[in-house]
Amino acid sequence: MALKRFNGLEMETEDHYREKANSYRTSPQYGKMISLYPVLESTIKDCKGENLVA
């Protein structure tokens, strides 16, 4: 796994974080959290497709 250095801090690649996010969204824990908090689910749906990162 390639790491990028920025001001002495190490960061993973953007693809790495996208894979982590996808893995999280398909996890049983995420499903449970969404079912417990319906407002969270609707907020996530409202933001779907938004470009939140420049």
FIKOLZA-1660 file (N, C-alpha, C; in steps of 0.1 Angstrom, whole numbers, plus 5000, padded with zeros to 4 digits):
% residues 54
   i   px   py   pz ch aa at
   1 5008 4988 5000  A  M  N
   1 5000 5000 5000  A  M CA
   1 5009 5012 5000  A  M  C
   2 5007 5021 4990  A  A  N
   2 5016 5033 4989  A  A CA
   2 5010 5044 4998  A  A  C
   3 5020 5050 5005  A  L  N
   3 5016 5061 5013  A  L CA
   3 5021 5074 5008  A  L  C
   4 5014 5085 5009  A  K  N
   4 5018 5098 5005  A  K CA
   4 5023 5106 5017  A  K  C
   5 5033 5113 5015  A  R  N
   5 5038 5122 5026  A  R CA
   5 5034 5136 5024  A  R  C
   6 5029 5143 5034  A  F  N
   6 5025 5157 5033  A  F CA
   6 5028 5163 5046  A  F  C
   7 5038 5172 5047  A  N  N
   7 5042 5179 5059  A  N CA
   7 5045 5169 5070  A  N  C
   8 5051 5158 5067  A  G  N
   8 5054 5148 5077  A  G CA
   8 5043 5139 5081  A  G  C
   9 5031 5141 5076  A  L  N
   9 5020 5132 5078  A  L CA
   9 5019 5122 5067  A  L  C
  10 5015 5110 5070  A  E  N
  10 5013 5100 5060  A  E CA
  10 4998 5098 5057  A  E  C
  11 4995 5097 5045  A  M  N
  11 4981 5095 5041  A  M CA
  11 4980 5084 5031  A  M  C
  12 4969 5077 5031  A  E  N
  12 4967 5066 5021  A  E CA
  12 4962 5073 5008  A  E  C
  13 4960 5065 4998  A  T  N
  13 4956 5071 4985  A  T CA
  13 4940 5073 4986  A  T  C
  14 4935 5081 4977  A  E  N
  14 4921 5084 4976  A  E CA
  14 4913 5071 4973  A  E  C
  15 4919 5062 4965  A  D  N
  15 4913 5049 4962  A  D CA
  15 4911 5041 4975  A  D  C
  16 4922 5041 4983  A  H  N
  16 4921 5034 4996  A  H CA
  16 4909 5038 5004  A  H  C
  17 4907 5051 5005  A  Y  N
  17 4896 5056 5013  A  Y CA
  17 4883 5054 5007  A  Y  C
  18 4882 5054 4994  A  R  N
  18 4869 5050 4987  A  R CA
  18 4866 5035 4990  A  R  C
  19 4876 5027 4989  A  E  N
  19 4874 5013 4992  A  E CA
  19 4869 5011 5006  A  E  C
  20 4875 5018 5016  A  K  N
  20 4871 5017 5030  A  K CA
  20 4857 5022 5032  A  K  C
  21 4853 5033 5025  A  A  N
  21 4840 5038 5026  A  A CA
  21 4829 5028 5021  A  A  C
  22 4833 5022 5009  A  N  N
  22 4824 5012 5003  A  N CA
  22 4822 5000 5013  A  N  C
  23 4833 4995 5018  A  S  N
  23 4833 4984 5028  A  S CA
  23 4824 4987 5040  A  S  C
  24 4826 4999 5045  A  Y  N
  24 4818 5004 5056  A  Y CA
  24 4803 5004 5053  A  Y  C
  25 4800 5010 5042  A  R  N
  25 4785 5011 5038  A  R CA
  25 4779 4997 5036  A  R  C
  26 4786 4987 5033  A  T  N
  26 4780 4974 5031  A  T CA
  26 4781 4965 5044  A  T  C
  27 4786 4971 5055  A  S  N
  27 4788 4963 5067  A  S CA
  27 4775 4962 5075  A  S  C
  28 4774 4951 5083  A  P  N
  28 4762 4949 5091  A  P CA
  28 4760 4960 5101  A  P  C
  29 4771 4966 5106  A  Q  N
  29 4771 4977 5116  A  Q CA
  29 4765 4989 5110  A  Q  C
  30 4768 4992 5098  A  Y  N
  30 4762 5004 5091  A  Y CA
  30 4747 5002 5089  A  Y  C
  31 4743 4990 5085  A  G  N
  31 4729 4987 5083  A  G CA
  31 4721 4989 5096  A  G  C
  32 4727 4984 5107  A  K  N
  32 4721 4986 5120  A  K CA
  32 4720 5000 5124  A  K  C
  33 4730 5008 5122  A  M  N
  33 4730 5022 5126  A  M CA
  33 4719 5029 5118  A  M  C
  34 4719 5027 5105  A  I  N
  34 4709 5033 5096  A  I CA
  34 4694 5030 5101  A  I  C
  35 4692 5017 5105  A  S  N
  35 4679 5013 5110  A  S CA
  35 4675 5020 5123  A  S  C
  36 4685 5023 5131  A  L  N
  36 4683 5030 5144  A  L CA
  36 4680 5045 5143  A  L  C
  37 4686 5051 5132  A  Y  N
  37 4685 5065 5130  A  Y CA
  37 4679 5068 5117  A  Y  C
  38 4666 5068 5115  A  P  N
  38 4660 5071 5102  A  P CA
  38 4664 5085 5096  A  P  C
  39 4666 5095 5104  A  V  N
  39 4669 5108 5099  A  V CA
  39 4683 5107 5093  A  V  C
  40 4692 5099 5098  A  L  N
  40 4705 5098 5092  A  L CA
  40 4704 5092 5078  A  L  C
  41 4695 5082 5077  A  E  N
  41 4693 5076 5064  A  E CA
  41 4688 5086 5054  A  E  C
  42 4679 5094 5057  A  S  N
  42 4673 5104 5048  A  S CA
  42 4684 5114 5045  A  S  C
  43 4692 5118 5054  A  T  N
  43 4702 5128 5052  A  T CA
  43 4713 5122 5042  A  T  C
  44 4716 5110 5044  A  I  N
  44 4726 5104 5035  A  I CA
  44 4721 5103 5021  A  I  C
  45 4708 5099 5020  A  K  N
  45 4702 5099 5007  A  K CA
  45 4701 5113 5000  A  K  C
  46 4699 5123 5008  A  D  N
  46 4698 5137 5003  A  D CA
  46 4712 5141 4997  A  D  C
  47 4723 5136 5003  A  C  N
  47 4736 5140 5000  A  C CA
  47 4742 5131 4989  A  C  C
  48 4735 5120 4985  A  K  N
  48 4741 5111 4975  A  K CA
  48 4743 5118 4962  A  K  C
  49 4754 5116 4957  A  G  N
  49 4757 5122 4944  A  G CA
  49 4764 5136 4945  A  G  C
  50 4764 5142 4957  A  E  N
  50 4770 5155 4959  A  E CA
  50 4786 5153 4958  A  E  C
  51 4792 5163 4953  A  N  N
  51 4807 5163 4952  A  N CA
  51 4811 5171 4965  A  N  C
  52 4814 5164 4976  A  L  N
  52 4817 5170 4988  A  L CA
  52 4832 5172 4990  A  L  C
  53 4840 5167 4981  A  V  N
  53 4854 5168 4982  A  V CA
  53 4859 5175 4969  A  V  C
  54 4867 5185 4971  A  A  N
  54 4872 5193 4959  A  A CA
  54 4883 5185 4952  A  A  C
% end
